């Protein structure tokens, strides 16, 4: 790999990590807000956090990672649906870790730590799925 390609790859990794961090903060923050108002609502909190994290991550990935430009609103909507479908398996990973940590440790902090670990694993997997199936150059 050339030095230029190596630097480009390094920049992409840093950019993706920052986008993932912002989406993780949005997800966990939204969950915490739901639980603050409704203390035992773990499943509704997971749903709200997942939805907000998905929307934030889509916008960030589309613009900053894949530099994707939809042809029109219908194309953008189709791309978002495909992006969401690619996230189903990674959401299972994320929810599995978060709920597993809740079951094992029984504290909010450990549940969120499990969620953060699950999101990190899921986002690495999701990048490869999105690159291959969602934001392909020919789909733009």
N, C-alpha and C positions, 0 to 999 in steps of 0.2 A: 504494500500500500504506500502510495506516495505521501509526502509530507502534507501536501495540500488536501488530499483525500482524508488523511488522518485528522487534520485540524477540523475539516468539515464534519467528520463523524463525531469528534469530541464536542463540537458546538451543538450538534443535534442531540447528543446524549444530555448535555446540560440543559438545553431548551426543553426537552421532553421531561426531564426530572423537575424542572420548575413548573411546567404546566401540570404535571401530576401532583406536585405539592399544593398548588392553588386549588385544584379540583378536590384533593383530599381534605383540605381545610374547609372548603365549601360543604362537602359531604358530611364530615364529622360535626362541623358547626351547625348545620341544619338539623342533624340528629339531636344534638345537645339542646337546641332551641325547642324542639318538639318535646323532649323528655323534661325540660324545665317547666313547660306548661302542663304536661301530662306525664307525671313521674314514672308510670309503669308501662308506657306505650312503646316498647322496644320495636315491635314490628311496624307500627305506623312511622316511627322515627327512621327505621331502615328504608322504608319506601320513600319518604320525603328526601332523606339524604341521598339516596341512590338517584332519584330524579334530578335533584339539583346538581349533584356531581356529574351526572351524565350530560346535562345541558352545558355546564361550564366546560367540561373536558372536550365536548364536541366543538364548541366555538374556538377554544384554544388550539386543539389539534388541527382543525380545518385551516386556521389562519397561520399559525406559527410553526407547525411541524410539517404539514403536508402542502402548505401554500395552495390549497384547493380553492378553485373558483367555480361555483355552480353556474350552469348556463342560464337557469331561471329558478323561480321559487319551487316549481314542481321537482326539478332536478335536485335542488337542495333538500326538499322534503324526503325524496326517495333516498338520498344519501344519508340523511339522519336516521331513517328507518333501518337501513342496512347497517349503519354504525351501531344502532341500538341492538339489533339482532346479534351482531358480533360480540356484544357485551354480555349476552345471557350467560355463557359459560363462565366468564370472568366474574360476573356478579355472584354466581354460585360459590366460587372460591372466596370472594370477599365476605359474603354472608356466612359461609361456613366457618371462616376464621373468627369473625366477630361473635357469632353465636356460640361457637366452641369455647372461646375465651370467657364469655359470660357464664356458660355452664360450668367451666373448670374453676373459675376464680370468683365469680359472683359480684364483681365490682364494676362500676361504670368505667373507671380508668382502664382496667384490664380489657373490658369489652372494646373500648376504643383502640387500645393497642392492637388487639386482634384484628379490628377493622383496618387499621393502618397497614398492618402486615399483609392482610388479604388484598387490600387495594394495590399495594406495591407489586405483589406477585401478579395480580390481575392486569395491571397496567403494562407490565413488561410483555405479557402474553398478548394483550390487546393491540399493542403497537404492531406486532407482526401480522396479526389478523387484518388490522386496518390497512396496513401497507399493501398487503396482498389482495384483499378483496373489496375494500371500501374506497380508498383514495388512489386507485390505480390511475396512471397518467391518461389512459384511453377513456376513463370514465368522466374526465373533465370536459 
